[in-house]
Amino acid sequence: MADALTIAALLLTAFMATTVVLTRDPARQAIVLSAYGLVLAVLFVVMQAPDVAMSQTAIGTVVVPLIVMLAVHAIRRHHGREPDDGGER
């Protein structure tokens, strides 16, 4: 049973990593990155590393996507684009 859970967590992690890479819009990528961080935290719990999972949850699920979203917003403001126009000129 433990092997099946480990394999499932690894496959879900690989799927989410691929999804992050294939997402083109930076704002959406930050949201998918947050979900990927959550999946990584689950993987760490399955691999019996709860301390690493807590760190991953705090940093990978919350802080990094927030910084990415703030950077995307600042770049769009600097270039005179509104955040909801799709980023096209």
C-alpha positions in Angstrom: 0.0 0.0 0.0 2.8 2.4 0.8 4.5 1.8 -2.5 1.2 2.5 -4.4 0.8 5.8 -2.5 4.4 6.8 -3.2 4.0 6.0 -6.9 0.8 8.0 -7.0 2.4 11.0 -5.3 5.4 10.9 -7.7 3.1 10.7 -10.7 1.0 13.6 -9.5 4.1 15.6 -8.8 5.4 14.9 -12.4 2.1 15.9 -13.8 2.0 19.1 -11.9 5.6 20.0 -12.8 4.7 19.5 -16.5 1.6 21.6 -16.1 3.7 24.5 -14.6 6.2 24.3 -17.5 3.5 24.3 -20.2 1.4 27.2 -18.7 2.2 30.2 -20.8 0.6 33.2 -18.9 2.8 34.2 -15.9 -0.2 35.0 -13.7 -1.8 31.6 -14.3 1.6 30.0 -14.0 1.9 31.5 -10.5 -1.4 29.9 -9.5 -0.4 26.5 -11.0 3.0 26.9 -9.2 1.1 27.2 -5.9 -0.8 24.0 -6.6 2.5 22.3 -7.5 3.9 23.5 -4.1 1.0 21.9 -2.4 1.5 18.6 -4.3 5.2 18.6 -3.4 4.2 19.1 0.3 2.0 16.0 0.0 4.8 14.1 -1.6 7.1 15.1 1.3 4.5 13.8 3.8 4.2 10.5 1.9 8.0 10.3 2.0 7.9 10.8 5.8 9.5 14.2 5.9 6.8 16.4 7.6 9.2 19.2 8.5 10.2 19.6 4.9 6.5 19.5 4.0 5.7 22.3 6.4 8.5 24.4 4.9 7.3 23.6 1.4 3.8 24.6 2.3 4.8 27.9 3.6 7.4 28.9 1.0 6.4 27.0 -2.2 2.7 27.3 -1.8 2.4 30.8 -0.5 5.5 33.0 -0.6 7.0 32.2 -4.1 3.7 32.5 -6.0 2.9 35.7 -4.2 6.3 37.2 -5.2 5.7 36.1 -8.8 2.3 37.7 -8.9 3.6 40.9 -7.4 6.4 41.0 -10.0 4.0 40.3 -12.9 1.8 43.1 -11.6 4.7 45.5 -11.2 6.0 44.8 -14.7 2.5 45.2 -16.3 2.1 48.5 -14.5 5.5 49.7 -15.5 4.8 49.0 -19.2 1.4 50.7 -19.0 -0.7 47.6 -19.3 -3.6 46.8 -17.1 -3.4 43.4 -15.3 -6.7 42.1 -16.9 -5.9 42.9 -20.6 -4.2 39.6 -21.3 -0.7 41.1 -21.6 -1.0 41.7 -25.3 0.1 45.0 -27.0 
